Amino acid sequence: MKKPVRKILGLDPGTATTGFGIICHENGRFKAIGWGSIQTDKNEHSADRLVKIHCELSKLIQKQAPTEGVVEKLFFATNLKTAMAVSEARGVILFTLANLHLPYREITPMEVKQKITGNGKADKKMVQEAVAKILGLSEIPKPDDAADALAIALSAFYPFKKD
């Protein structure tokens, strides 16, 4: 009997830009199915921006039918205003996943770095280069938020630390 394919949706939350990446593992290889970002207009009301994230993410999930999601946790923020906005986006993302009955996990940026590069203090470029190599891509995915989301998705294939 053929083992079901895991199709993972990685999400890098943000109000202005929410990165997404979808990968699967088939025949011993990782495959990037798609990546990109959900963009919102900074001139729109914050509630309208959150509604857009919900609507676009809902469409993406319904179209791509991932088997699970992985969402980056807000680990540390020096700017309270930015932290609040990212927290609002995370809330909408978690609501959307739950509303569509998509199981998900959460992971810190340090855990993603450790799983993808073997170094929890790796810089952004090291992670992006590792993502391109693991997925067999000729160049680093763009935008950066999408590359980060692919790394988040890849982390689902490594054992998660128990809480």
VMD Tcl script that draws the C-alpha trace (Angstrom):
set ca {
  {0.00 0.00 0.00}
  {1.34 3.39 -0.99}
  {2.10 5.78 1.86}
  {0.08 9.03 1.66}
  {2.06 12.08 0.56}
  {2.59 14.79 3.14}
  {1.98 18.20 1.61}
  {3.19 20.90 4.00}
  {2.21 24.58 3.98}
  {4.81 26.77 5.70}
  {3.77 30.27 6.78}
  {5.92 33.25 7.72}
  {3.40 35.68 9.29}
  {3.35 39.41 8.72}
  {0.75 42.09 8.22}
  {2.41 43.70 5.18}
  {3.74 40.40 3.80}
  {2.87 36.85 4.78}
  {5.18 34.39 3.10}
  {3.99 30.93 2.12}
  {5.69 27.84 0.79}
  {4.28 24.43 -0.06}
  {6.42 21.32 -0.28}
  {6.01 17.57 -0.38}
  {8.31 14.58 -0.08}
  {7.98 11.95 -2.78}
  {10.28 9.20 -3.95}
  {12.94 10.20 -1.42}
  {13.08 13.81 -2.61}
  {11.68 17.11 -1.43}
  {9.70 19.03 -4.02}
  {8.67 22.69 -3.90}
  {5.09 22.85 -5.12}
  {4.81 26.60 -4.87}
  {5.72 29.70 -2.92}
  {4.96 33.37 -2.76}
  {3.47 35.97 -0.48}
  {0.22 37.58 0.50}
  {0.71 41.34 0.29}
  {-1.43 43.98 1.95}
  {-1.51 47.72 1.38}
  {-0.09 49.76 4.27}
  {-2.66 52.47 3.48}
  {-5.59 50.13 4.16}
  {-7.25 49.88 7.56}
  {-5.58 47.19 9.69}
  {-8.79 45.13 9.91}
  {-9.08 45.12 6.11}
  {-5.49 43.92 5.84}
  {-6.23 41.03 8.21}
  {-9.36 40.11 6.25}
  {-7.26 39.98 3.07}
  {-4.76 37.62 4.74}
  {-7.64 35.36 5.81}
  {-9.29 35.37 2.37}
  {-6.09 34.80 0.38}
  {-4.86 32.09 2.75}
  {-8.26 30.36 2.61}
  {-8.13 30.33 -1.21}
  {-4.56 28.99 -1.17}
  {-5.47 26.16 1.21}
  {-8.57 25.22 -0.75}
  {-6.64 25.22 -4.04}
  {-3.49 23.42 -2.89}
  {-5.05 21.10 -0.25}
  {-2.04 20.76 2.06}
  {-2.17 17.98 4.66}
  {-0.74 20.18 7.43}
  {0.62 23.61 8.18}
  {3.61 24.99 10.04}
  {3.52 28.56 11.34}
  {6.47 30.54 12.61}
  {6.14 31.73 16.20}
  {6.93 35.28 17.16}
  {10.08 34.60 19.14}
  {11.56 38.00 19.90}
  {10.79 41.53 18.85}
  {12.54 44.77 19.64}
  {9.76 46.88 18.14}
  {6.47 46.56 20.05}
  {4.43 48.01 17.18}
  {5.81 45.41 14.77}
  {5.33 42.62 17.30}
  {1.67 43.56 17.75}
  {1.04 43.62 13.99}
  {2.74 40.25 13.48}
  {0.74 38.84 16.40}
  {-2.48 40.02 14.78}
  {-1.48 38.36 11.49}
  {-0.56 35.15 13.34}
  {-3.96 35.17 15.03}
  {-5.73 35.42 11.68}
  {-3.52 32.69 10.22}
  {-4.17 30.33 13.14}
  {-7.90 31.07 12.93}
  {-7.90 30.34 9.20}
  {-6.07 27.03 9.64}
  {-8.42 25.98 12.44}
  {-11.49 27.14 10.54}
  {-10.47 24.98 7.57}
  {-9.60 22.04 9.86}
  {-5.98 22.01 8.72}
  {-3.74 20.56 11.44}
  {-0.76 22.79 12.18}
  {2.34 23.13 14.31}
  {4.22 26.18 15.45}
  {7.98 26.62 15.41}
  {10.44 29.32 16.47}
  {12.89 30.90 14.01}
  {15.80 29.37 15.97}
  {14.28 25.88 15.62}
  {13.86 26.38 11.86}
  {17.51 27.46 11.53}
  {18.67 24.47 13.58}
  {16.64 21.99 11.56}
  {17.54 23.39 8.13}
  {21.22 24.31 8.60}
  {22.22 22.52 11.80}
  {22.95 25.92 13.36}
  {20.29 27.70 15.42}
  {22.15 30.99 14.94}
  {22.48 30.74 11.15}
  {21.91 33.96 9.24}
  {19.10 34.48 6.74}
  {21.36 33.88 3.72}
  {22.61 30.54 5.07}
  {19.03 29.36 5.60}
  {17.94 30.51 2.13}
  {20.91 28.79 0.47}
  {20.14 25.58 2.38}
  {16.49 25.75 1.27}
  {17.50 26.12 -2.38}
  {19.93 23.19 -2.08}
  {17.51 20.86 -0.25}
  {14.74 21.61 -2.77}
  {17.07 21.36 -5.79}
  {16.34 24.93 -6.89}
  {18.77 26.80 -9.12}
  {18.32 30.01 -7.14}
  {17.03 31.25 -3.81}
  {13.23 31.67 -3.89}
  {11.90 35.22 -3.86}
  {10.62 37.14 -2.00}
  {12.59 36.50 1.21}
  {9.34 35.80 3.09}
  {8.59 32.94 0.69}
  {12.08 31.45 1.13}
  {11.55 31.65 4.90}
  {8.16 29.96 4.54}
  {9.73 27.12 2.54}
  {12.28 26.66 5.34}
  {9.41 26.59 7.84}
  {7.63 23.95 5.73}
  {10.80 21.85 5.42}
  {11.18 21.88 9.20}
  {8.03 19.73 9.45}
  {10.03 16.79 8.10}
  {12.40 16.92 11.07}
  {11.35 15.81 14.57}
  {9.79 18.63 16.55}
  {10.97 19.41 20.03}
  {8.40 18.36 22.64}
  {6.86 21.30 24.53}
}
mol new
graphics top color blue
foreach p $ca { graphics top sphere $p radius 0.5 }
foreach p [lrange $ca 0 end-1] q [lrange $ca 1 end] { graphics top cylinder $p $q radius 0.2 }
display resetview
